[in-house]
Amino acid sequence: MSNKSSRRRAREFALQGIYQWLLNNSGVALIEDHLAQVSGFDKADREMFASRLRGTLANAEALDAEIAPLIDREVAELSPVEHAVLLLAAQELTHHIEVPYRVIINEAIELTKEFGGTDGHRFVNGVLDKLAAKLRATEVEAAAKGRRG
């Protein structure tokens, strides 16, 4: 467990914050204060945590609008963990172009495996593959060309 990077921890805490917000609509300051007390928070990249949490909550409506056409049910019917992971990954795909899309998808899959249901990671992977193809078309096409050689 101690081998987790500070960036992975930042995403985990951001995910927990988004999850809390989805369940009880707490304010961002309350969520940040609560998570700062949790064991291991001192090992997280605080700047990344804050940017991911605040950015996701600020853009949640727009991010849900990006996710909605790609899923086979209403956004409200998603499990809170899957919804939170998809929001976080959509935020990163949209607003953190410096992070390669594959890293974002892999991190989302790992978070879903850790916190979500049995096959949740497959669902998340499928949705994010489609979202990346839309939001990061040039990057996805370049990667595909690279694989084809």
Secondary structure, DSSP 4 states (H G I P E B T S, - for coil): -TT--HHHHHHHHHHHHHHHHHHH---HHHHHHHHHTSTTGGGS-HHHHHHHHHHHHHTHHHHHHHHGGGSSS-GGGS-HHHHHHHHHHHHHHHH-TTS-HHHHHHHHHHHHHHHS-TTHHHHHHHHHHHHHHHHTHHHHHHHHHHHH-
